[in-house]
């Protein structure tokens, strides 16, 4: 069994949604193998995301996502890389410029299946598909220099966690963010 599949297998879900979605991800991983790490697997592919908190754990670093038109966590496609934590860190740095991320907890903080509706990216239509996502929690210094990634986002900002309902225009993501915020206290 590939190491990345073993990581998902060993992850202990903390709620019923994760339990059900873990089973679906593992079923697809066993059928598709490493192909699931590539976005060329057009119906579903692995992604890694992160919630980044300040040291006081009162703010989260988010980006204004150009496609979703919402304040959002950082993350992206694995593109063949089976090291989910490395992917989550790489995406955070690419999207925000943030450096020196310190993981909170022992590893994977959650897993989820996220529907992605058809959209246009870089002039090309991308069909609806699923992101089989692995999430991490990180802490970083608020004083880090931040920058946008214009192809991905048009804003990067530390936002108050308690006001996530105001910042996020994707209602289906709010419970995921709140679940991860809560888990920063138990990891």
Contact map, one row per residue, 1 for C-alpha under 8 A:
1110110000000000000000000000000000000000000000000000000000000000000000000000000000000000000000000000000000000000000000000000000000000000000000000000000000000000000000000000000000000000000
1111110000000000000000000000000000000000000000000000000000000000000000000000000000000000000000000000000000000000000000000000000000000000000000000000000000000000000000000000000000000000000
1111111000000000000000000000000000000000000000000000000000000000000000000000000001000000000000000000000000000000000000000000000000000000000000000000000000000000000000000000000000000000000
0111111100000000000000000000000000000000000000000000000000000000000000000000000001110000000000000000000000000000000000000000000000000000000000000000000000000000000000000000000000000000000
1111111110000000000000000100100000000000000000000000000000000000000000000000000000000000000000000000000000000000000000000000000000000000000000000000000000000000000000000000000000000000000
1111111111000000000000000000000000000000000000000000000000000000000000000000000000000000000000000000000000000000000000000000000000000000000000000000000000000000000000000000000000000000000
0011111111100000000000000000000000000000000000000000000000000000000000000000000000000000000000000000000000000000000000000000000000000000000000000000000000000000000000000000000000000000000
0001111111100000000001000100000000000000000000000000000000000000000000000000000000000000000000000000000000000000000000000000000000000000000000000000000000000000000000000000000000000000000
0000111111100000000001000100000000000000000000000000000000000000000000000000000000000000000000000000000000000000000000000000000000000000000000000000000000000000000000000000000000000000000
0000011111110000000000000000000000000000000000000000000000000000000000000000000000000000000000000000000000000000000000000000000000000000000000000000000000000000000000000000000000000000000
0000001111111000000000000000000000000000000000000000000000000000000000000000000000000000000000000000000000010000000000000000000000000000000000000000000000000000000000000000000000000000000
0000000001111100000000000000000000000000000000000000000000000000000000000000000000000000000000000000000000000000000000000000000000000000000000000000000000000000000000000000000000000000000
0000000000111111011001000000000000000000000000000000000000000000000000000000000000000000000000000000000000000110000000000000000000000000000000000000000000000000000000000000000000000000000
0000000000011111011000000000000000000000000000000000000000000000000000000000000000000000000000000000000000000100000000000000000000000000000000000000000000000000000000000000000000000000000
0000000000001111111000000000000000000000000000000000000000000000000000000000000000000000000000000000000000000000000000000000000000000000000000000000000000000000000000000000000000000000000
0000000000001111111100000000000000000000000000000000000000000000000000000000000000000000000000000000000000000000000000000000000000000000000000000000000000000000000000000000000000000000000
0000000000000011111110000000000000000000000000000000000000000000000000000000000000000000000000000000000000000001000000000000000000000000000000000000000000000000000000000000000000000000000
0000000000001111111111000000000000000000000000000000000000000000000000000000000000000000000000000000000000000111000000000000000000000000000000000000000000000000000000000000000000000000000
0000000000001111111111100000000000000000000000000000000000000000000000000000000000000000000000000000000000000000000000000000000000000000000000000000000000000000000000000000000000000000000
0000000000000001111111110000000000000000000000000000000000000000000000000000000000000000000000000000000000000000000000000000000000000000000000000000000000000000000000000000000000000000000
0000000000000000111111111000000000000000000000000000000000000000000000000000000000000000000000000000000000000011100000000000000000000000000000000000000000000000000000000000000000000000000
0000000110001000011111111100000000000000000000000000000000000000000000000000000000000000000000000000000000000011000000000000000000000000000000000000000000000000000000000000000000000000000
0000000000000000001111111110000000000000000000000000000000000000000000000000000000000000000000000000000000000000000000000000000000000000000000000000000000000000000000000000000000000000000
0000000000000000000111111111000000000000000000000000000000000000000000000000000000000000000000000000000000000000000000000000000000000000000000000000000000000000000000000000000000000000000
0000000000000000000011111111100000000000000000000000000000000000000000000000000000000000000000000000000000000000100000000000000000010000000000000000000000000000000000000000000000000000000
0000100110000000000001111111110000000000000000000000000000000000000000000000000000000000000000000000000000000000000000000000000000000000000000000000000000000000000000000000000000000000000
0000000000000000000000111111111000000000000000000000000000000000000000000000000000000000000000000000000000000000000000000000000000000000000000000000000000000000000000000000000000000000000
0000000000000000000000011111111110010000000000000000000000000000000000000000000000000000000000000000000000000000000000000000000000000000000000000000000000000000000000000000000000000000000
0000100000000000000000001111111111010000000000000000000000000000000000000000000000000000000000000000000000000000000000000000000000000000000000000000000000000000000000000000000000000000000
0000000000000000000000000111111110000000000000000000000000000000000000000000000000000000000000000000000000000000000000000000000000000000000000000000000000000000000000000000000000000000000
0000000000000000000000000011111110000000000000000000000000000000000000000000000000000000000000000000000000000000000000000000000000000000000000000000000000000000000000000000000000000000000
0000000000000000000000000001111111110000000000000000000000000000000000000000000000000000000000000000000000000000000000000000000000000000000000000000000000000000000000000000000000000000000
0000000000000000000000000001111111110000000000000000000000000000000000000000000000000000000000000000000000000000000000000000000000000000000000000000000000000000000000000000000000000000000
0000000000000000000000000000100111111100000000000000000000000000000000000000000100000000000000000000000000000000000000000000000000000000000000000000000000000000000000000000000000000000000
0000000000000000000000000000000111111101100000000000000000000000000000000000000100000000000000000000000000000000000000000000000000000000000000000000000000000000000000000000000000000000000
0000000000000000000000000001100111111110100111000000000000000000000000000000000000000000000000000000000000000000000000000000000000000000000000000000000000000000000000000000000000000000000
0000000000000000000000000000000001111110100011100000000000000000000000000000111111000000000000000000000000000000000000000000000000000000000000000000000000000000000000000000000000000000000
0000000000000000000000000000000001111111100011000000000000000000000000000000111100000000000000000000000000000000000000000000000000000000000000000000000000000000000000000000000000000000000
0000000000000000000000000000000000011111110111000000000000000000000000000000111000000000000000000000000000000000000000000000000000000000000000000000000000000000000000000000000000000000000
0000000000000000000000000000000000100111110000000000000000000000000000000000000000000000000000000000000000000000000000000000000000000000000000000000000000000000000000000000000000000000000
0000000000000000000000000000000000111111111110000000000000000000000000000000000000000000000000000000000000000000000000000000000000000000000000000000000000000000000000000000000000000000000
0000000000000000000000000000000000000011111110000000000000000000000000000000000000000000000000000000000000000000000000000000001010000000000000000000000000000000000000000000000000000000000
0000000000000000000000000000000000000000111110000000000000000000000000000000000000000000000000000000000000000000000000000000000111000000000000000000000000000000000000000000000000000000000
0000000000000000000000000000000000010010111111000000000000000000000000000000000000000000000000000000000000000000000000000000000011110000000000000000000000000000000000000000000000000000000
0000000000000000000000000000000000011110111111100000000000000000000000000000100000000000000000000000000000000000000000000000000001110000000000000000000000000000000000000000000000000000000
0000000000000000000000000000000000011110000111110000000000000000000000000000110000000000000000000000000000000000000000000000000000111100000000000000000000000000000000000000000000000000000
0000000000000000000000000000000000001000000011111000000000000000000000000011110000010000000000000000000000000000000000000000000000111100000000000000000000000000000000000000000000000000000
0000000000000000000000000000000000000000000001111100000000000000000000000011110000011011000000000000000000000000000000000000000000001111000000000000000000000000000000000000000000000000000
0000000000000000000000000000000000000000000000111110000000000000000000001111000000000011001000000000000000000000000000000000000000001111000000000000000000000000000000000000000000000000000
0000000000000000000000000000000000000000000000011111000000000000000000001110000000000001100100000000000000000000000000000000000000000011110000000000000000000000000000000000000000000000000
0000000000000000000000000000000000000000000000001111100000011000000000001100000000000000000000000000000000000000000000000000000000000011110000000000000000000000000000000000000010011000000
0000000000000000000000000000000000000000000000000111110000011100000000001000000000000000000000000000000000000000000000000000000000000000111100000000000000000000000000000000000000000000000
0000000000000000000000000000000000000000000000000011111111111000000000000000000000000000000000000000000000000000000000000000000000000000111100000000000000000000000000000000000000000000000
0000000000000000000000000000000000000000000000000001111111111000000000000000000000000000000000000000000000000000000000000000000000000000001111000000000000000000000000000000000000000000000
0000000000000000000000000000000000000000000000000000111111000000000000000000000000000000000000000000000000000000000000000000000000000000001111000000000000000000000000000000000000000000000
0000000000000000000000000000000000000000000000000000111111100000000000000000000000000000000000000000000000000000000000000000000000000000000000000000000000000000000000000000000000000000000
0000000000000000000000000000000000000000000000000000111111110000000000000000000000000000000000000000000000000000000000000000000000000000000000000000000000000000000000000000000000000000000
0000000000000000000000000000000000000000000000000000111111110000000000000000000000000000000000000000000000000000000000000000000000000000000000000000000000000001110000000000000000000000000
0000000000000000000000000000000000000000000000000000110111111000000000000000000000000000000000000000000000000000000000000000000000000000000000000000000000000111100000000000000000000000000
0000000000000000000000000000000000000000000000000011110011111100000000000000000000000000000000000000000000000000000000000000000000000000000000000000000000000111100000000000000000000000000
0000000000000000000000000000000000000000000000000011110000111110000000001000000000000000000000000000000000000000000000000000000000000000000000000000000000011110000000000000000000000000000
0000000000000000000000000000000000000000000000000001000000011111000000111100000000000000000000000000000000000000000000000000000000000000000000000000000000011110000000000000000000000000000
0000000000000000000000000000000000000000000000000000000000001111100000111100000000000000000000110000000000000000000000000000000000000000000000000001000011111000000000000000000000000000000
0000000000000000000000000000000000000000000000000000000000000111110011110000000000000000000000000000000000000000000000000000000000000000000000000000000011110000000000000000000000000000000
0000000000000000000000000000000000000000000000000000000000000011111111110000000000000000000000000000000000000000000000000000000000000000000000000000000111100000000000000000000000000000000
0000000000000000000000000000000000000000000000000000000000000001111111000000000000000000000000000000000000000000000000000000000000000000000000000000001111000000000000000000000000000000000
0000000000000000000000000000000000000000000000000000000000000000111110000000000000000000000000000000000000000000000000101000000000000000000000000000000100000000000000000000000000000000000
0000000000000000000000000000000000000000000000000000000000000000111111000000000000000000000000000000000000000000000000000000000000000000000000000000000000000000000000000100000000000000000
0000000000000000000000000000000000000000000000000000000000000001111111100000000000000000000000000000000000000000000000000000000000000000000000000000000000000000000000001000000000000000000
0000000000000000000000000000000000000000000000000000000000000001110111110000000000000000000000000000000000000000000000000000000000000000000000000000000000000000000000111100000000000000000
0000000000000000000000000000000000000000000000000000000000000111100011111000000000000000000000000000000000000000000000000000000000000000000000000000000000000000000000111000000000000000000
0000000000000000000000000000000000000000000000000000000000000111100001111100000000000000000000000000000000000000000000000000000000000000000000000000000000000000000000010000000000000000000
0000000000000000000000000000000000000000000000001111000000001110000000111110000000000000000000000000000000000000000000000000000000000000000000000000000000000000000000000000000000000000000
0000000000000000000000000000000000000000000000001110000000000110000000011111000000000001001100100000000000000000000000000000000000000000000000000000000000000000000000000000000000000000000
0000000000000000000000000000000000000000000000111100000000000000000000001111100000000011001100000000000000000000000000000000000000000000000000000000000000000000000000000000000000000000000
0000000000000000000000000000000000000000000000111000000000000000000000000111110000000011001000000000000000000000000000000000000000000000000000000000000000000000000000000000000000000000000
0000000000000000000000000000000000001110000011110000000000000000000000000011111000000010000000000000000000000000000000000000000000000000000000000000000000000000000000000000000000000000000
0000000000000000000000000000000000001110000001110000000000000000000000000001111111010010000000000000000000000000000000000000000000000000000000000000000000000000000000000000000000000000000
0000000000000000000000000000000000001110000000000000000000000000000000000000111110000000000000000000000000000000000000000000000000000000000000000000000000000000000000000000000000000000000
0000000000000000000000000000000001101100000000000000000000000000000000000000011111000000000000000000000000000000000000000000000000000000000000000000000000000000000000000000000000000000000
0000000000000000000000000000000000001000000000000000000000000000000000000000011111110010000000000000000000000000000000000000000000000000000000000000000000000000000000000000000000000000000
0011000000000000000000000000000000001000000000000000000000000000000000000000010111110000000000000000000000000000000000000000000000000000000000000000000000000000000000000000000000000000000
0001000000000000000000000000000000000000000000000000000000000000000000000000000011111110000000000000000000000000000000000000000000000000000000000000000000000000000000000000000000000000000
0001000000000000000000000000000000000000000000110000000000000000000000000000010011111111000000000000000000000000000000000000000000000100000000000000000000000000000000000000000000000000000
0000000000000000000000000000000000000000000000010000000000000000000000000000000000111111100000000000000000110000000000000000000000000001000000000000000000000000000000000000000000000000000
0000000000000000000000000000000000000000000000000000000000000000000000000000000000111111110000000000000000000000000000000000000000000000000000000000000000000000000000000000000000000000000
0000000000000000000000000000000000000000000000011000000000000000000000000011110010111111111000000000000000000000000000000000000000000000000000000000000000000000000000000000000000000000000
0000000000000000000000000000000000000000000000011100000000000000000000000111000000011111111100000000000000000000000000000000000000000011000000000000000000000000000000000000000000000000000
0000000000000000000000000000000000000000000000000100000000000000000000000000000000001111111110000000100000000000000000000000000000000000000000000000000000000000000000000000000000000000000
0000000000000000000000000000000000000000000000000000000000000000000000000000000000000111111111000000000000000000000000000000000000000000000000000000000000000000000000000000000000000000000
0000000000000000000000000000000000000000000000001000000000000000000000000111000000000011111111100000000000000000000000000000000000000000000000000000000000000000000000000000000000000000000
0000000000000000000000000000000000000000000000000100000000000000000000000110000000000001111111111100000000000000000000000000000000000000000000000000000000000000000000000000000000000000000
0000000000000000000000000000000000000000000000000000000000000000000000000000000000000000111111111110000000000000000000000000000000000000000000000000000000000000000000000000000000000000000
0000000000000000000000000000000000000000000000000000000000000000000000000000000000000000011111111000000000000000000000000000000000000000000000000000100000000000000000000000000000000000000
0000000000000000000000000000000000000000000000000000000000000010000000000100000000000000001111111000000000000000000000000000000000000000000000000011100110000000000000000000000000000000000
0000000000000000000000000000000000000000000000000000000000000010000000000000000000000000000111111100000000000000000000000000000000000000000000000111100000010000000000000000000000000000000
0000000000000000000000000000000000000000000000000000000000000000000000000000000000000000000111111110000000000000000000000000000000000000000000001111000000000000000000000000000000000000000
0000000000000000000000000000000000000000000000000000000000000000000000000000000000000000000110011111100000000000000000000000000000000000000100011100000000000000000000000000000000000000000
0000000000000000000000000000000000000000000000000000000000000000000000000000000000000000000010001111100000000000000000000000000000000000000100010000000000000000000000000000000000000000000
0000000000000000000000000000000000000000000000000000000000000000000000000000000000000000000000000111110000000000000000000000000000000000000100000000000000000000000000000000000000000000000
0000000000000000000000000000000000000000000000000000000000000000000000000000000000000000100000000111111000000000000000000000000000000000011100000000000000000000000000000000000000000000000
0000000000000000000000000000000000000000000000000000000000000000000000000000000000000000000000000001111100000000000000000000000000000000011100000000000000000000000000000000000000000000000
0000000000000000000000000000000000000000000000000000000000000000000000000000000000000000000000000000111111100000000000000000000000000001111000000000000000000000000000000000000000000000000
0000000000000000000000000000000000000000000000000000000000000000000000000000000000000000000000000000011111100000000000000000000000000001111000000000000000000000000000000000000000000001001
0000000000000000000000000000000000000000000000000000000000000000000000000000000000000000000000000000001111101000000000000000000000000000100000000000000000000000000000000000000000000001001
0000000000000000000000000000000000000000000000000000000000000000000000000000000000000000000000000000001111110000000000000000000000000000000000000000000000000000000000000000000000000000001
0000000000000000000000000000000000000000000000000000000000000000000000000000000000001000000000000000001111111000000000000000000000000001000000000000000000000000000000000000000000000000000
0000000000100000000000000000000000000000000000000000000000000000000000000000000000001000000000000000000001111110000000000000000000000111100000000000000000000000000000000000000000000000000
0000000000000000000000000000000000000000000000000000000000000000000000000000000000000000000000000000000010111110000000000000000000000111100000000000000000000000000000000000000000010010001
0000000000001100010000000000000000000000000000000000000000000000000000000000000000000000000000000000000000011111000000000000000000000111000000000000000000000000000000000000000000010000000
0000000000001000010011000000000000000000000000000000000000000000000000000000000000000000000000000000000000011111100000000000000000011110000000000000000000000000000000000000000000000000000
0000000000000000110011000000000000000000000000000000000000000000000000000000000000000000000000000000000000000111110000000000000000011100000000000000000000000000000000000000000000000000000
0000000000000000000010001000000000000000000000000000000000000000000000000000000000000000000000000000000000000011111000000000000001111000000000000000000000000000000000000000000000000000000
0000000000000000000000000000000000000000000000000000000000000000000000000000000000000000000000000000000000000001111100000000000001111000000000000000000000000000000000000000000000000000000
0000000000000000000000000000000000000000000000000000000000000000000000000000000000000000000000000000000000000000111110000000000111100000000000000000000000000000000000000000000000000000000
0000000000000000000000000000000000000000000000000000000000000000000000000000000000000000000000000000000000000000011111000000000111100000000000000000000000000000000000000000000000000000000
0000000000000000000000000000000000000000000000000000000000000000000000000000000000000000000000000000000000000000001111100000001110000000000000000000000000000000000000000000000000000000000
0000000000000000000000000000000000000000000000000000000000000000000000000000000000000000000000000000000000000000000111110000111110000000000000000000000000000000000000000000000000000000000
0000000000000000000000000000000000000000000000000000000000000000001000000000000000000000000000000000000000000000000011111000111100000000000000000000000000000000000000000000000000000000000
0000000000000000000000000000000000000000000000000000000000000000000000000000000000000000000000000000000000000000000001111111110000000000000000000000000000000000000000000000000000000000000
0000000000000000000000000000000000000000000000000000000000000000001000000000000000000000000000000000000000000000000000111111110000000000000000000000000000000000000000000000000000000000000
0000000000000000000000000000000000000000000000000000000000000000000000000000000000000000000000000000000000000000000000011111000000000000000000000000001000000000000000000000000000000000000
0000000000000000000000000000000000000000000000000000000000000000000000000000000000000000000000000000000000000000000000011111100000000000000000000000000000000000000000000000000000000000000
0000000000000000000000000000000000000000000000000000000000000000000000000000000000000000000000000000000000000000000000011111110000000000000000000000000000000000000000000000000000000000000
0000000000000000000000000000000000000000000000000000000000000000000000000000000000000000000000000000000000000000000001111011111000000000000000000000000000000000000000000000000000000000000
0000000000000000000000000000000000000000000000000000000000000000000000000000000000000000000000000000000000000000000001111001111100000000000000000000000000000000000000000000000000000000000
0000000000000000000000000000000000000000010000000000000000000000000000000000000000000000000000000000000000000000000011100000111110000000000000000000000000000000000000000000000000000000000
0000000000000000000000000000000000000000001000000000000000000000000000000000000000000000000000000000000000000000001111100000011111000000000000000000000000000000000000000000000000000000000
0000000000000000000000000000000000000000011100000000000000000000000000000000000000000000000000000000000000000000001111000000001111100000000000000000000000000000000000000000000000000000000
0000000000000000000000000000000000000000001110000000000000000000000000000000000000000000000000000000000000000000111100000000000111110000000000000000000000000000000000000000000000000000000
0000000000000000000000000000000000000000000111100000000000000000000000000000000000000000000000000000000000000000111100000000000011111000000000000000000000000000000000000000000000000000000
0000000000000000000000001000000000000000000111100000000000000000000000000000000000000000000000000000000000000011110000000000000001111100000000000000000000000000000000000000000000000000000
0000000000000000000000000000000000000000000001111000000000000000000000000000000000000000000000000000000000000011110000000000000000111110000000000000000000000000000000000000000000000000000
0000000000000000000000000000000000000000000001111000000000000000000000000000000000010000000000000000000000011111000000000000000000011111000000000000000000000000000000000000000000000000000
0000000000000000000000000000000000000000000000011110000000000000000000000000000000000001000000000000000000011110000000000000000000001111100000000000000000000000000000000000000000000000000
0000000000000000000000000000000000000000000000011110000000000000000000000000000000001001000000000000001100111100000000000000000000000111110000000000000000000000000000000000000000000000000
0000000000000000000000000000000000000000000000000111100000000000000000000000000000000000000000000000001110011000000000000000000000000011111000000000000000000000000000000000000000010001000
0000000000000000000000000000000000000000000000000111100000000000000000000000000000000000000000000000111100000000000000000000000000000001111100000000000000000000000000000000000000000000000
0000000000000000000000000000000000000000000000000001111000000000000000000000000000000000000000000000111100000000000000000000000000000000111110000000000000000000000000000000000000000000000
0000000000000000000000000000000000000000000000000001111000000000000000000000000000000000000000000111110000000000000000000000000000000000011111010000000000000000000000000000000000000000000
0000000000000000000000000000000000000000000000000000011000000000000000000000000000000000000000000000000000000000000000000000000000000000001111110000000000000000000000000000000000000000000
0000000000000000000000000000000000000000000000000000011000000000000000000000000000000000000000000000000000000000000000000000000000000000000111110000000000000100000000000000000000000000000
0000000000000000000000000000000000000000000000000000000000000000000000000000000000000000000000000000000000000000000000000000000000000000000011111000000000000000000000000000000000000000000
0000000000000000000000000000000000000000000000000000000000000000000000000000000000000000000000000110000000000000000000000000000000000000000111111100000000000000000000000000000000000000000
0000000000000000000000000000000000000000000000000000000000000000000000000000000000000000000000001100000000000000000000000000000000000000000000111110000000000000000000000000000000000000000
0000000000000000000000000000000000000000000000000000000000000000000000000000000000000000000000011100000000000000000000000000000000000000000000011111000000010000000000000000000000000000000
0000000000000000000000000000000000000000000000000000000000000000000000000000000000000000000000111000000000000000000000000000000000000000000000001111100000010000000000000000000000000000000
0000000000000000000000000000000000000000000000000000000000000010000000000000000000000000000000111000000000000000000000000000000000000000000000000111110011110000000000000000000000000000000
0000000000000000000000000000000000000000000000000000000000000000000000000000000000000000000001110000000000000000000000000000000000000000000000000011111111000000000000000000000000000000000
0000000000000000000000000000000000000000000000000000000000000000000000000000000000000000000000000000000000000000000000000000000000000000000000000001111111000000000000000000000000000000000
0000000000000000000000000000000000000000000000000000000000000000010000000000000000000000000000000000000000000000000000000100000000000000000000000000111110000000000000000000000000000000000
0000000000000000000000000000000000000000000000000000000000000000111000000000000000000000000000100000000000000000000000000000000000000000000000000000111111000000000000000000000000000000000
0000000000000000000000000000000000000000000000000000000000000011110000000000000000000000000000100000000000000000000000000000000000000000000000000001111111110000000000000000000000000000000
0000000000000000000000000000000000000000000000000000000000000011110000000000000000000000000000000000000000000000000000000000000000000000000000000001110111110000000000000000000000000000000
0000000000000000000000000000000000000000000000000000000000000011100000000000000000000000000000000000000000000000000000000000000000000000000000000001000011111000000000000000000000000000000
0000000000000000000000000000000000000000000000000000000000001111000000000000000000000000000000010000000000000000000000000000000000000000000000000111000011111100000000000000000000000000000
0000000000000000000000000000000000000000000000000000000000001110000000000000000000000000000000000000000000000000000000000000000000000000000000000000000000111110000000000000000000000000000
0000000000000000000000000000000000000000000000000000000000111100000000000000000000000000000000000000000000000000000000000000000000000000000001000000000000011111000000000000000000000000000
0000000000000000000000000000000000000000000000000000000000111100000000000000000000000000000000000000000000000000000000000000000000000000000000000000000000001111101100000000000000000000000
0000000000000000000000000000000000000000000000000000000001110000000000000000000000000000000000000000000000000000000000000000000000000000000000000000000000000111111100000000000000000000000
0000000000000000000000000000000000000000000000000000000001110000000000000000000000000000000000000000000000000000000000000000000000000000000000000000000000000011111100000000000000001000000
0000000000000000000000000000000000000000000000000000000001000000000000000000000000000000000000000000000000000000000000000000000000000000000000000000000000000001111110000000000000000000000
0000000000000000000000000000000000000000000000000000000000000000000000000000000000000000000000000000000000000000000000000000000000000000000000000000000000000011111111100000000000000000000
0000000000000000000000000000000000000000000000000000000000000000000000000000000000000000000000000000000000000000000000000000000000000000000000000000000000000011111111110000010000000000000
0000000000000000000000000000000000000000000000000000000000000000000000000000000000000000000000000000000000000000000000000000000000000000000000000000000000000000011111111000010000000000000
0000000000000000000000000000000000000000000000000000000000000000000000000000000000000000000000000000000000000000000000000000000000000000000000000000000000000000001111111000000000000000000
0000000000000000000000000000000000000000000000000000000000000000000001100000000000000000000000000000000000000000000000000000000000000000000000000000000000000000001111111000000000000000000
0000000000000000000000000000000000000000000000000000000000000000000001110000000000000000000000000000000000000000000000000000000000000000000000000000000000000000000111111110110000000000000
0000000000000000000000000000000000000000000000000000000000000000000011100000000000000000000000000000000000000000000000000000000000000000000000000000000000000000000011111110000000000000000
0000000000000000000000000000000000000000000000000000000000000000000101000000000000000000000000000000000000000000000000000000000000000000000000000000000000000000000000011111110000000000000
0000000000000000000000000000000000000000000000000000000000000000000000000000000000000000000000000000000000000000000000000000000000000000000000000000000000000000000000011111111000000000000
0000000000000000000000000000000000000000000000000000000000000000000000000000000000000000000000000000000000000000000000000000000000000000000000000000000000000000000000000111111100000000000
0000000000000000000000000000000000000000000000000000000000000000000000000000000000000000000000000000000000000000000000000000000000000000000000000000000000000000000000010111111110000000000
0000000000000000000000000000000000000000000000000000000000000000000000000000000000000000000000000000000000000000000000000000000000000000000000000000000000000000000110010111111111000000000
0000000000000000000000000000000000000000000000000000000000000000000000000000000000000000000000000000000000000000000000000000000000000000000000000000000000000000000000000011111111100000000
0000000000000000000000000000000000000000000000000000000000000000000000000000000000000000000000000000000000000000000000000000000000000000000000000000000000000000000000000001111111110000000
0000000000000000000000000000000000000000000000000010000000000000000000000000000000000000000000000000000000000000000000000000000000000000000000000000000000000000000000000000111111111000000
0000000000000000000000000000000000000000000000000000000000000000000000000000000000000000000000000000000000000000000000000000000000000000000000000000000000000000000000000000011111111100000
0000000000000000000000000000000000000000000000000000000000000000000000000000000000000000000000000000000000000000000000000000000000000000000000000000000000000000000000000000001111111110000
0000000000000000000000000000000000000000000000000010000000000000000000000000000000000000000000000000000000001100000000000000000000000000100000000000000000000000000000000000000111111111000
0000000000000000000000000000000000000000000000000010000000000000000000000000000000000000000000000000000000000000000000000000000000000000000000000000000000000000100000000000000011111111100
0000000000000000000000000000000000000000000000000000000000000000000000000000000000000000000000000000000000000000000000000000000000000000000000000000000000000000000000000000000001111111110
0000000000000000000000000000000000000000000000000000000000000000000000000000000000000000000000000000000000001000000000000000000000000000000000000000000000000000000000000000000000111111111
0000000000000000000000000000000000000000000000000000000000000000000000000000000000000000000000000000000110000000000000000000000000000000100000000000000000000000000000000000000000011111111
0000000000000000000000000000000000000000000000000000000000000000000000000000000000000000000000000000000000000000000000000000000000000000000000000000000000000000000000000000000000001111111
0000000000000000000000000000000000000000000000000000000000000000000000000000000000000000000000000000000000000000000000000000000000000000000000000000000000000000000000000000000000000111111
0000000000000000000000000000000000000000000000000000000000000000000000000000000000000000000000000000000111001000000000000000000000000000000000000000000000000000000000000000000000000011111
